[in-house]
Amino acid sequence: MSTKTWSSAGTFSWVVPDRVTSVTLCMIAAGGGGAENYSDARYGGGYNGDMYQDKVYTTTPGSTITVVVGKGGAAGTTGSVANNKGKYGGDSKFGTLTRDGGKGGGITQGSYKGTGGTRPSNCMGTFKDGTSPGNNFWGGQGGFANGGNAGDNTKARKPGSRGSGGGGGDTRGGGDGKGGDGYIKITYTQDPIPFEPIYVGTEQIREVRIGATKMKEFKIG
C-alpha cells in the first residue's frame, strides 16, 4: 500500500499511477481564525474545517488530479468590530470533491469555543481541543483537531493545526490565533498486472509477475 500527503496550503497536481483505479481519501479543510478581544469581552475560537474520512474516490490511471489544501483563516485584529472577527479557512479539494473551510470565531459575548465540523478519529491521528487560561479577556479555544489555545492579556493565543480553529483572545498577550491549514492524505494499491497471452506457433506463453520476479507459464495448444 502507498501513501501520499499534502500538508501545506496551496494547489498541487497528482498524476494517478499505472493500475491505480481508486484511492482512499482523508481530507480536512482549513480552520477558521480566532476572534480578537473587543471591548474587554470574551470572544470565540475558530471552527475546524469540514472533512472526509476514509472516502473512496475512483481514479483513472495516467490522469492528473488537482489537489487544493486550504489556507488557515487569519485571526481577528484590533480596530473595529469587523476586524475583530476571525476569518474563514480555505476549502480543501481533491478532484471533484470539496470540503468547506471552518468559519472564524465570533465576537458575540459568550461565544467562547469554536466547534463545527466532524471530529477526526483514525485517519489523521489523535486530536484535542485548545485550552483556555481562564483569566480576564480570554478567548475561546479552537475547534476540534488540536485547536489553538486561547490567549488573554498576559498569555499568547495559539494557532490551530491540521484544519483546526485558532484560539481567540487578547492580542496584548501576543501570539497568532490563525486557523490551521488543511490536510489531505490518500492511500492506494495498484491492481495486479493482468495476464496477457502470447502465442508462438501453437504454444501459448503467459507471463506472470510477482514483485520484481517474472515467471513464465507455458501451455501447449
C-alpha positions in Angstrom: 0.0 0.0 0.0 1.3 3.5 -0.9 0.6 6.8 0.8 0.7 10.4 -0.3 0.1 13.5 1.8 -0.3 17.2 1.3 0.0 19.3 4.5 0.9 22.8 3.3 -1.6 25.3 1.9 -1.5 25.5 -1.9 -2.6 24.0 -5.2 -0.9 20.9 -6.5 -1.2 18.2 -9.2 -1.1 14.5 -8.8 -0.7 12.0 -11.7 -2.5 8.8 -11.0 0.0 5.9 -11.2 -0.5 3.0 -13.5 -3.1 0.4 -12.4 -4.5 2.6 -9.6 -8.2 2.7 -10.0 -9.2 4.2 -6.7 -7.8 5.9 -3.6 -9.0 6.2 0.0 -9.1 9.8 1.0 -8.7 11.6 4.3 -9.2 15.4 3.7 -9.9 18.3 6.0 -10.4 21.9 5.1 -8.6 24.7 6.8 -9.7 26.0 10.2 -11.1 29.5 10.9 -9.2 32.1 12.7 -9.9 33.0 16.3 -11.6 36.3 17.2 -9.7 39.2 18.8 -10.8 40.7 22.1 -13.2 43.6 21.7 -14.2 45.9 24.5 -12.7 43.6 27.1 -15.3 40.9 26.4 -14.7 37.2 25.7 -14.7 36.0 22.1 -14.6 32.7 20.3 -12.0 30.5 18.8 -12.2 29.5 15.2 -14.2 26.5 13.9 -12.4 23.5 12.4 -12.8 22.7 8.7 -15.2 20.0 7.4 -13.6 16.7 6.4 -13.9 13.5 4.6 -12.6 10.4 6.4 -11.9 7.1 4.6 -13.7 8.3 1.5 -13.2 6.1 -1.6 -12.6 8.1 -4.8 -12.5 6.5 -8.2 -9.4 7.3 -10.4 -8.2 6.8 -13.9 -4.6 5.7 -14.3 -2.5 8.3 -16.0 -4.9 11.2 -15.4 -4.0 14.3 -13.5 -5.9 15.3 -10.4 -5.9 18.8 -9.0 -5.3 18.9 -5.2 -6.0 22.1 -3.1 -5.1 22.4 0.5 -7.0 25.2 2.2 -5.1 28.0 3.9 -5.9 28.7 7.6 -8.2 31.7 8.3 -6.5 34.8 9.6 -7.1 35.7 13.2 -9.1 38.8 14.1 -7.2 42.1 14.7 -8.0 45.2 16.6 -9.6 48.3 15.3 -13.3 47.6 14.6 -16.0 45.0 15.1 -15.5 43.8 11.5 -11.7 43.4 12.0 -12.1 41.6 15.3 -13.9 38.6 13.8 -11.8 35.6 12.8 -11.7 34.9 9.0 -12.9 31.8 7.2 -10.5 29.0 6.5 -9.9 28.0 2.9 -11.6 25.0 1.2 -9.7 21.8 0.5 -10.3 19.9 -2.8 -9.3 16.6 -4.4 -10.5 16.3 -7.9 -14.3 16.8 -7.8 -14.5 16.6 -4.0 -14.6 19.7 -1.8 -14.8 20.3 1.9 -15.6 23.7 3.3 -13.2 25.7 5.5 -14.2 26.5 9.1 -15.7 29.8 9.9 -13.9 32.4 12.0 -14.5 32.9 15.7 -17.4 35.2 16.5 -17.5 38.4 18.6 -20.8 37.8 20.3 -20.0 37.9 24.0 -20.0 34.3 25.4 -19.0 32.5 22.2 -16.1 31.1 24.0 -15.4 28.0 21.9 -15.4 27.1 18.2 -16.9 23.8 17.4 -18.2 22.9 14.0 -17.3 20.1 11.5 -16.8 16.4 12.2 -14.1 15.4 14.7 -11.4 13.3 13.1 -10.7 9.9 14.7 -8.5 7.4 13.0 -7.3 8.8 9.6 -5.3 11.8 10.9 -4.1 10.8 14.4 -5.2 11.9 17.9 -6.5 15.4 18.4 -7.8 17.6 21.2 -9.4 20.9 21.9 -7.4 24.0 22.7 -7.3 25.2 26.3 -8.1 28.5 27.9 -6.2 30.3 30.6 -9.5 31.3 32.3 -8.3 34.8 33.2 -9.7 38.2 32.1 -10.1 38.9 28.4 -9.6 35.3 27.4 -10.8 34.0 24.1 -12.4 30.7 23.2 -10.5 27.5 22.5 -10.1 26.5 18.9 -12.3 23.7 17.5 -11.5 20.0 17.2 -8.3 18.6 15.8 -5.6 20.2 18.1 -7.4 23.6 18.3 -5.3 26.6 19.2 -5.1 27.6 22.8 -6.9 30.8 23.8 -5.0 33.8 25.0 -5.7 36.6 27.4 -4.0 39.9 28.3 -0.9 38.0 29.6 -0.8 34.7 27.7 -0.3 34.3 23.9 -3.1 32.8 21.9 -2.1 29.9 19.6 -2.8 28.9 16.0 -4.7 25.7 15.1 -3.1 22.8 13.3 -4.3 20.5 10.5 -7.6 22.1 9.9 -8.5 23.1 13.4 -9.6 26.5 14.6 -7.3 29.1 16.0 -7.5 30.4 19.6 -9.4 33.6 20.3 -8.1 36.1 22.8 -6.5 39.4 23.5 -3.5 40.5 21.3 -1.9 42.1 24.4 -0.8 38.6 25.3 0.8 38.1 21.8 0.6 35.1 19.6 -1.3 34.4 16.4 -4.7 32.7 16.5 -4.8 31.8 12.8 -6.6 28.6 11.8 -4.7 25.5 10.9 -4.0 24.8 7.2 -5.9 21.9 5.7 -4.5 18.4 5.2 -5.0 15.7 2.7 -3.8 12.1 2.7 -4.5 9.3 0.2 -3.7 5.6 0.4 -3.9 3.3 -2.6 -2.7 0.0 -4.1 -2.0 -1.0 -7.6 -4.2 -3.6 -9.3 -2.4 -6.8 -10.3 -0.8 -7.0 -13.8 -3.3 -8.8 -16.0 -2.4 -12.0 -17.9 -1.5 -11.3 -21.5 -1.4 -14.4 -23.6 1.4 -14.6 -26.2 1.3 -17.2 -29.0 4.4 -18.7 -30.6 3.0 -21.1 -33.2 0.7 -23.3 -31.3 2.3 -22.6 -28.0 0.7 -20.1 -25.6 3.0 -18.2 -23.3 1.5 -16.4 -20.4 3.7 -14.0 -18.4 3.2 -13.6 -14.7 4.9 -11.1 -12.4 5.3 -11.4 -8.7 7.0 -8.3 -7.4 10.2 -7.9 -9.4 10.2 -11.6 -10.4 9.0 -12.7 -13.8 7.7 -16.2 -14.3 6.5 -17.8 -17.5 3.7 -20.3 -17.7 3.6 -22.5 -20.8 0.5 -24.1 -22.3 0.7 -26.4 -25.3 -2.1 -25.7 -27.7 
